[in-house]
Amino acid sequence: MFWGPFWMKAEKADAGFAGITPRDVRHLILRCAGNEYVHLTFGVPGALAKAYKALGITDPIDPTDRGMPDPARGAANFYGNFDLLNSFAHRHTAPI
């Protein structure tokens, strides 16, 4: 609901509008073992590396990467590599 007013403002998207979250974006709401879910939100230095470590992902990553949204990755991976993160989240039980 937060983005609705922004999307309604743009009859023709300009460069500034392109930085706003796309309508069909996939948020990092990941399914864990036992059918629990966790919602990851990044933005601070090292956030992505910490998430990779917590999930057991050994792919090389910049230790200072903030995990900021990137329109160049498309809507499915706007917030990060959804399929990679989700596949590792399936191995964990979310804390209650």
C-alpha positions in Angstrom: 0.0 0.0 0.0 2.9 2.3 0.6 3.9 2.7 -3.1 0.4 3.2 -4.5 0.5 7.1 -4.4 3.9 7.1 -6.1 2.7 4.8 -8.9 -0.4 6.8 -9.5 1.6 10.0 -9.9 3.5 8.8 -13.0 1.5 8.9 -16.2 4.9 8.7 -18.1 7.8 7.4 -16.0 10.9 9.6 -16.0 14.4 8.8 -14.8 13.6 9.7 -11.2 10.5 7.5 -11.2 12.6 4.6 -12.4 14.3 4.4 -9.0 10.9 3.7 -7.3 10.1 0.1 -6.5 8.4 -1.5 -9.6 4.8 -2.7 -9.2 5.7 -6.4 -9.8 8.7 -6.5 -7.5 9.3 -9.7 -5.6 10.1 -9.0 -1.9 12.5 -11.1 0.0 9.8 -13.0 1.9 11.4 -16.5 2.1 9.8 -19.8 3.1 11.7 -21.7 5.8 11.5 -25.3 6.9 8.2 -26.0 8.8 6.3 -23.5 6.6 7.5 -20.4 8.5 8.5 -17.3 6.6 11.1 -14.7 7.1 11.2 -11.2 5.4 14.7 -10.0 4.8 15.4 -6.3 4.5 18.9 -5.0 3.7 20.4 -1.5 3.6 23.3 -1.3 6.2 26.9 -2.0 5.4 27.6 -5.7 5.5 23.9 -6.7 5.5 24.2 -9.0 2.5 27.3 -10.8 3.8 25.7 -11.3 7.2 22.6 -12.8 5.5 24.7 -15.1 3.4 26.6 -16.3 6.5 23.4 -16.8 8.5 21.9 -18.9 5.7 25.1 -20.8 5.0 25.6 -19.4 1.5 29.3 -19.7 0.6 29.2 -17.7 -2.7 31.8 -14.9 -2.6 30.3 -11.5 -1.6 31.7 -8.1 -0.9 31.8 -7.9 2.9 30.6 -4.3 2.8 27.7 -4.8 0.4 24.6 -3.2 1.7 22.2 -5.3 -0.4 20.5 -2.3 -1.9 17.7 -2.7 -4.4 18.8 -2.6 -8.0 16.4 -2.0 -10.9 18.9 -3.5 -13.3 18.3 -6.9 -11.8 14.6 -6.8 -12.8 11.5 -7.1 -10.6 12.1 -10.7 -9.6 15.5 -9.9 -8.1 15.1 -6.2 -7.3 15.9 -6.7 -3.6 18.5 -9.5 -4.2 18.9 -13.0 -5.6 15.5 -14.3 -4.6 16.0 -17.9 -5.8 19.4 -18.3 -4.1 18.3 -16.8 -0.8 15.0 -18.7 -0.8 16.7 -22.1 -1.5 18.9 -21.6 1.5 16.1 -20.4 3.7 14.3 -23.7 3.1 17.0 -25.4 5.2 16.3 -23.3 8.3 13.5 -23.0 10.9 12.5 -19.4 11.4 12.8 -18.3 15.1 9.5 -17.7 16.9 
